[in-house]
Amino acid sequence: MSEILIGQDVYDVESTTVLPETPEEKAKQLPVPKTFHILAMVPESEEKYESGIIKADKTQHYEEVLTPILFVVELGPDAYADATRFPSGPSCQKGDFIIVRPNSGTRLKIHGREFRIINDDSVEAVVDDPRGISRAA
C-alpha cells in the first residue's frame, strides 16, 4: 500500500487517485487561470504534409511545442483589466486563435493535450483561421 504524508495527514495514494473517464469529468480538471493569466490550448498539428507524406512523430511533436498558434480556453479575472496598459481594450477573448512567441508560457499536458498558461500581454495577434500558419524556420 502506498501512503504519502502531507502535513499531519496520511493519504492512501491508490484509493485517492481516480482519473476521470468522461469528457465532462476531464474538462473539470482544467486549471482556472488567476489574475492576469490566460489558459490556452495548443492545436493538434497535421499528421501529413500537403504532399500527402506522413510526418514523423518527432516532427509533429516539435511543431506542436514550437507553434505560435494557441486557442484561448479561459481568461483570468484580471486579464486586460488595466486600462492604462491596454487602452484599446482586450487583445483577445475566449474562443480566439492567437499568435504568441513559440514555446511561451507555462506548458502543461492534461490527458495528452498540451495547454499553456500565458500572460495577457503575451498575445501578439488574433487570427480567424490558423490553418496554413506555422513558425518560420
Beta strands, then each sheet from edge to edge (+ up, - down):
strand 1: 3-6
strand 2: 9-12
strand 3: 37-41
strand 4: 69-75
strand 5: 97-99
strand 6: 106-110
strand 7: 113-119
strand 8: 125-127
sheet 1: 1+ 2-
sheet 2: 6+ 7- 3+ 4- 5+ 8-
end
